Amino acid sequence: MLAFITNRLSTPTVVFAALLGFVQLSGCASSRPTYTASGKAGHVLDCSGTARNWGMCLEKAGEHCGRKGYSVLERSDERGKMVSATRDSVYATTTTKRIMLIACN
């Protein structure tokens, strides 16, 4: 059944549907525990991509630290380009890698 549907849809439609699904799955910031240079516990927050923004990193920091608050120790913002192609089409977009290191107060 899936092959039938895929054969009936144009390539741009399939690509758009795949990208839409990816954007929906990447809606919030991710985090992982780490240690700061001083040995204190911290969190690396990743809010990269076109569907994310710095506000999502700040929201995730608030979830981790709550009322104690937090300090932003480092912040990185790198812009790049992404190109993907098939034999029938080419898709190009810009992307942003946003990483923030925080420590709870």
TORKEDREN-347963 format. One record per residue: residue in one letter; x, y, z of N, C-alpha, C in turn. Coordinates in Angstrom, 1 decimal, padded with zeros to 4 digits. Layout:
<semars>
+-------+--------+--------+--------+--------+--------+--------+--------+--------+--------+
| zakol |   n_xx |   n_yy |   n_zz |  ca_xx |  ca_yy |  ca_zz |   c_xx |   c_yy |   c_zz |
+-------+--------+--------+--------+--------+--------+--------+--------+--------+--------+
|     A |      X |      Y |      Z |      X |      Y |      Z |      X |      Y |      Z |
...
+-------+--------+--------+--------+--------+--------+--------+--------+--------+--------+
</semars>
This chain:
<semars>
+-------+--------+--------+--------+--------+--------+--------+--------+--------+--------+
| zakol |   n_xx |   n_yy |   n_zz |  ca_xx |  ca_yy |  ca_zz |   c_xx |   c_yy |   c_zz |
+-------+--------+--------+--------+--------+--------+--------+--------+--------+--------+
|     M |  000.8 | -001.2 |  000.0 |  000.0 |  000.0 |  000.0 |  000.9 |  001.3 |  000.0 |
|     L |  001.9 |  001.3 |  000.8 |  002.8 |  002.4 |  000.9 |  003.5 |  002.7 | -000.4 |
|     A |  003.9 |  001.6 | -001.1 |  004.5 |  001.7 | -002.4 |  003.6 |  002.4 | -003.4 |
|     F |  002.3 |  002.0 | -003.4 |  001.3 |  002.5 | -004.2 |  001.1 |  004.0 | -004.0 |
|     I |  001.1 |  004.4 | -002.7 |  000.9 |  005.8 | -002.4 |  002.1 |  006.6 | -002.8 |
|     T |  003.3 |  006.1 | -002.6 |  004.6 |  006.7 | -002.9 |  004.7 |  006.9 | -004.4 |
|     N |  004.3 |  005.9 | -005.2 |  004.4 |  006.0 | -006.7 |  003.4 |  007.0 | -007.2 |
|     R |  002.3 |  007.3 | -006.5 |  001.3 |  008.2 | -007.0 |  001.7 |  009.7 | -006.6 |
|     L |  002.5 |  009.9 | -005.6 |  002.9 |  011.2 | -005.2 |  004.1 |  011.7 | -006.0 |
|     S |  004.2 |  013.0 | -006.2 |  005.4 |  013.5 | -006.9 |  006.5 |  013.6 | -005.9 |
|     T |  007.8 |  013.6 | -006.4 |  009.0 |  013.6 | -005.6 |  008.9 |  014.9 | -004.7 |
|     P |  008.6 |  016.1 | -005.2 |  008.6 |  017.2 | -004.2 |  007.6 |  017.0 | -003.1 |
|     T |  006.5 |  016.4 | -003.3 |  005.5 |  016.2 | -002.3 |  006.1 |  015.2 | -001.2 |
|     V |  006.7 |  014.2 | -001.6 |  007.3 |  013.2 | -000.7 |  008.4 |  013.9 |  000.1 |
|     V |  009.3 |  014.7 | -000.6 |  010.4 |  015.4 |  000.1 |  009.8 |  016.4 |  001.1 |
|     F |  008.7 |  017.1 |  000.7 |  008.1 |  018.1 |  001.6 |  007.5 |  017.4 |  002.9 |
|     A |  006.8 |  016.3 |  002.6 |  006.2 |  015.5 |  003.8 |  007.3 |  015.0 |  004.7 |
|     A |  008.4 |  014.6 |  004.2 |  009.5 |  014.1 |  005.0 |  010.1 |  015.2 |  005.9 |
|     L |  010.3 |  016.4 |  005.2 |  010.8 |  017.6 |  005.9 |  009.9 |  018.1 |  007.0 |
|     L |  008.6 |  018.1 |  006.7 |  007.6 |  018.5 |  007.6 |  007.6 |  017.6 |  008.9 |
|     G |  007.7 |  016.3 |  008.6 |  007.8 |  015.4 |  009.8 |  009.1 |  015.6 |  010.6 |
|     F |  010.2 |  015.9 |  009.9 |  011.4 |  016.2 |  010.7 |  011.3 |  017.4 |  011.5 |
|     V |  010.7 |  018.5 |  011.0 |  010.5 |  019.7 |  011.7 |  009.6 |  019.5 |  012.9 |
|     Q |  008.6 |  018.7 |  012.8 |  007.7 |  018.5 |  013.9 |  008.4 |  017.7 |  015.0 |
|     L |  009.3 |  016.8 |  014.6 |  010.0 |  016.0 |  015.6 |  011.1 |  016.8 |  016.3 |
|     S |  011.5 |  017.9 |  015.7 |  012.7 |  018.6 |  016.3 |  012.2 |  019.9 |  016.9 |
|     G |  011.0 |  019.9 |  017.5 |  010.4 |  021.1 |  018.1 |  011.0 |  021.7 |  019.3 |
|     C |  011.7 |  020.9 |  020.2 |  012.2 |  021.4 |  021.4 |  013.7 |  021.2 |  021.6 |
|     A |  014.3 |  021.9 |  022.5 |  015.7 |  021.8 |  022.7 |  016.1 |  020.5 |  023.4 |
|     S |  017.2 |  020.0 |  023.1 |  017.7 |  018.8 |  023.8 |  018.8 |  019.2 |  024.8 |
|     S |  019.1 |  018.3 |  025.7 |  020.1 |  018.6 |  026.7 |  020.8 |  017.3 |  027.1 |
|     R |  022.0 |  017.5 |  027.6 |  022.8 |  016.4 |  028.2 |  023.6 |  017.0 |  029.4 |
|     P |  023.7 |  016.2 |  030.4 |  024.5 |  016.6 |  031.6 |  026.0 |  016.7 |  031.2 |
|     T |  026.7 |  017.6 |  031.9 |  028.2 |  017.7 |  031.7 |  028.7 |  018.3 |  033.0 |
|     Y |  030.0 |  018.6 |  033.0 |  030.7 |  019.3 |  034.1 |  031.3 |  020.6 |  033.5 |
|     T |  031.3 |  021.6 |  034.3 |  031.9 |  022.9 |  033.8 |  033.4 |  022.8 |  034.1 |
|     A |  034.2 |  023.8 |  033.7 |  035.6 |  023.9 |  033.9 |  036.0 |  023.9 |  035.4 |
|     S |  035.1 |  024.4 |  036.2 |  035.3 |  024.4 |  037.7 |  034.9 |  023.1 |  038.4 |
|     G |  034.4 |  022.2 |  037.6 |  034.0 |  020.9 |  038.2 |  032.5 |  020.9 |  038.6 |
|     K |  031.8 |  022.0 |  038.5 |  030.4 |  022.0 |  038.9 |  029.5 |  021.3 |  037.8 |
|     A |  028.4 |  020.7 |  038.2 |  027.5 |  020.1 |  037.3 |  026.9 |  021.2 |  036.4 |
|     G |  026.7 |  020.8 |  035.1 |  026.1 |  021.7 |  034.2 |  025.3 |  021.0 |  033.1 |
|     H |  024.8 |  021.7 |  032.2 |  024.0 |  021.1 |  031.1 |  024.4 |  021.8 |  029.8 |
|     V |  024.6 |  020.9 |  028.7 |  024.8 |  021.4 |  027.4 |  023.4 |  021.4 |  026.7 |
|     L |  022.9 |  022.5 |  026.3 |  021.6 |  022.6 |  025.6 |  021.8 |  022.8 |  024.1 |
|     D |  021.1 |  022.1 |  023.3 |  021.2 |  022.2 |  021.9 |  019.8 |  022.6 |  021.3 |
|     C |  019.8 |  023.8 |  020.8 |  018.6 |  024.3 |  020.1 |  018.9 |  024.7 |  018.7 |
|     S |  019.5 |  023.7 |  018.0 |  020.0 |  023.9 |  016.6 |  018.8 |  023.7 |  015.6 |
|     G |  018.9 |  024.3 |  014.4 |  018.0 |  024.0 |  013.4 |  017.1 |  025.2 |  013.1 |
|     T |  016.4 |  025.1 |  011.9 |  015.6 |  026.2 |  011.5 |  014.3 |  026.3 |  012.3 |
|     A |  013.8 |  025.2 |  012.9 |  012.6 |  025.2 |  013.7 |  012.8 |  025.5 |  015.2 |
|     R |  014.1 |  025.7 |  015.6 |  014.4 |  026.0 |  017.0 |  014.9 |  027.4 |  017.1 |
|     N |  015.0 |  027.9 |  018.3 |  015.6 |  029.3 |  018.6 |  016.2 |  029.3 |  020.0 |
|     W |  016.8 |  030.4 |  020.3 |  017.5 |  030.6 |  021.6 |  016.4 |  030.5 |  022.7 |
|     G |  015.2 |  031.0 |  022.5 |  014.2 |  030.9 |  023.5 |  013.9 |  029.5 |  024.0 |
|     M |  014.0 |  028.5 |  023.1 |  013.8 |  027.1 |  023.5 |  015.0 |  026.6 |  024.4 |
|     C |  016.2 |  027.1 |  024.2 |  017.3 |  026.8 |  025.1 |  017.1 |  027.4 |  026.4 |
|     L |  016.6 |  028.6 |  026.5 |  016.4 |  029.3 |  027.7 |  015.2 |  028.6 |  028.5 |
|     E |  014.2 |  028.2 |  027.8 |  013.1 |  027.4 |  028.4 |  013.6 |  026.1 |  029.0 |
|     K |  014.5 |  025.4 |  028.3 |  015.0 |  024.1 |  028.8 |  015.9 |  024.4 |  030.0 |
|     A |  016.6 |  025.5 |  030.0 |  017.5 |  025.8 |  031.2 |  016.6 |  026.1 |  032.4 |
|     G |  015.5 |  026.7 |  032.2 |  014.5 |  027.0 |  033.3 |  013.9 |  025.7 |  033.8 |
|     E |  013.7 |  024.7 |  032.9 |  013.1 |  023.4 |  033.3 |  014.2 |  022.7 |  034.2 |
|     H |  015.4 |  022.8 |  033.8 |  016.5 |  022.1 |  034.6 |  016.7 |  022.7 |  036.0 |
|     C |  016.7 |  024.0 |  036.0 |  017.2 |  024.7 |  037.3 |  016.0 |  025.2 |  038.1 |
|     G |  014.9 |  025.4 |  037.5 |  013.7 |  025.9 |  038.3 |  014.0 |  027.2 |  039.0 |
|     R |  013.5 |  027.3 |  040.2 |  013.6 |  028.6 |  040.9 |  015.0 |  029.0 |  041.3 |
|     K |  015.9 |  028.1 |  041.3 |  017.3 |  028.4 |  041.6 |  017.9 |  029.4 |  040.6 |
|     G |  017.4 |  029.3 |  039.4 |  017.9 |  030.1 |  038.3 |  019.2 |  029.4 |  037.8 |
|     Y |  019.8 |  030.1 |  036.8 |  021.0 |  029.5 |  036.1 |  021.8 |  030.6 |  035.6 |
|     S |  023.1 |  030.2 |  035.3 |  024.0 |  031.1 |  034.6 |  024.4 |  030.5 |  033.3 |
|     V |  024.4 |  031.4 |  032.2 |  024.9 |  031.0 |  030.9 |  026.4 |  031.1 |  030.9 |
|     L |  027.1 |  030.0 |  030.8 |  028.5 |  030.0 |  030.8 |  029.2 |  030.2 |  029.4 |
|     E |  028.5 |  029.6 |  028.4 |  029.0 |  029.7 |  027.1 |  027.8 |  029.6 |  026.1 |
|     R |  028.0 |  030.3 |  025.0 |  026.9 |  030.3 |  024.0 |  027.6 |  030.3 |  022.6 |
|     S |  027.2 |  029.4 |  021.7 |  027.8 |  029.3 |  020.4 |  026.7 |  029.3 |  019.3 |
|     D |  026.9 |  030.1 |  018.3 |  025.9 |  030.3 |  017.2 |  026.6 |  030.2 |  015.9 |
|     E |  026.5 |  029.1 |  015.1 |  027.2 |  029.0 |  013.9 |  026.1 |  028.8 |  012.8 |
|     R |  026.3 |  029.5 |  011.7 |  025.3 |  029.4 |  010.6 |  026.0 |  028.6 |  009.4 |
|     G |  025.2 |  027.8 |  008.7 |  025.7 |  027.0 |  007.6 |  024.6 |  026.8 |  006.6 |
|     K |  025.0 |  026.0 |  005.6 |  024.1 |  025.7 |  004.5 |  024.0 |  024.2 |  004.4 |
|     M |  022.8 |  023.7 |  003.9 |  022.6 |  022.3 |  003.7 |  022.0 |  022.1 |  002.3 |
|     V |  022.5 |  021.2 |  001.6 |  022.0 |  020.9 |  000.2 |  021.7 |  019.4 |  000.2 |
|     S |  020.6 |  019.0 | -000.4 |  020.3 |  017.6 | -000.6 |  019.7 |  017.5 | -002.0 |
|     A |  020.1 |  016.4 | -002.7 |  019.6 |  016.2 | -004.1 |  019.3 |  014.8 | -004.4 |
|     T |  018.3 |  014.7 | -005.3 |  018.0 |  013.4 | -005.9 |  018.2 |  013.5 | -007.4 |
|     R |  018.0 |  012.5 | -008.1 |  018.2 |  012.6 | -009.5 |  017.1 |  013.6 | -010.2 |
|     D |  016.0 |  013.8 | -009.5 |  015.0 |  014.7 | -010.0 |  014.9 |  016.1 | -009.4 |
|     S |  015.5 |  016.3 | -008.3 |  015.4 |  017.6 | -007.6 |  016.5 |  018.0 | -006.7 |
|     V |  016.6 |  019.2 | -006.4 |  017.6 |  019.7 | -005.5 |  016.9 |  020.6 | -004.4 |
|     Y |  017.3 |  020.4 | -003.1 |  016.8 |  021.2 | -002.1 |  017.9 |  021.8 | -001.3 |
|     A |  017.9 |  023.1 | -001.1 |  018.9 |  023.8 | -000.3 |  018.2 |  024.7 |  000.7 |
|     T |  018.9 |  024.8 |  001.9 |  018.4 |  025.6 |  003.0 |  019.6 |  026.1 |  003.8 |
|     T |  019.3 |  027.0 |  004.7 |  020.3 |  027.4 |  005.7 |  020.0 |  026.7 |  007.0 |
|     T |  021.0 |  026.6 |  007.8 |  020.8 |  026.0 |  009.1 |  021.6 |  026.7 |  010.1 |
|     T |  021.2 |  026.6 |  011.4 |  021.9 |  027.3 |  012.5 |  022.2 |  026.3 |  013.6 |
|     K |  023.4 |  026.2 |  014.0 |  023.8 |  025.3 |  015.2 |  023.9 |  026.2 |  016.4 |
|     R |  023.0 |  026.0 |  017.4 |  023.0 |  026.8 |  018.6 |  023.3 |  025.9 |  019.8 |
|     I |  024.3 |  026.1 |  020.5 |  024.7 |  025.4 |  021.7 |  024.9 |  026.3 |  022.9 |
|     M |  024.4 |  025.9 |  024.0 |  024.5 |  026.8 |  025.2 |  024.9 |  025.9 |  026.4 |
|     L |  025.9 |  026.3 |  027.2 |  026.3 |  025.7 |  028.4 |  025.8 |  026.4 |  029.6 |
|     I |  025.1 |  025.8 |  030.5 |  024.5 |  026.5 |  031.7 |  024.9 |  025.7 |  032.9 |
|     A |  024.9 |  026.4 |  034.0 |  025.0 |  025.8 |  035.4 |  023.9 |  026.4 |  036.2 |
|     C |  023.3 |  025.6 |  037.0 |  022.3 |  026.1 |  037.9 |  022.9 |  026.8 |  039.1 |
|     N |  022.3 |  027.9 |  039.6 |  022.8 |  028.7 |  040.7 |  022.7 |  028.0 |  042.0 |
+-------+--------+--------+--------+--------+--------+--------+--------+--------+--------+
</semars>
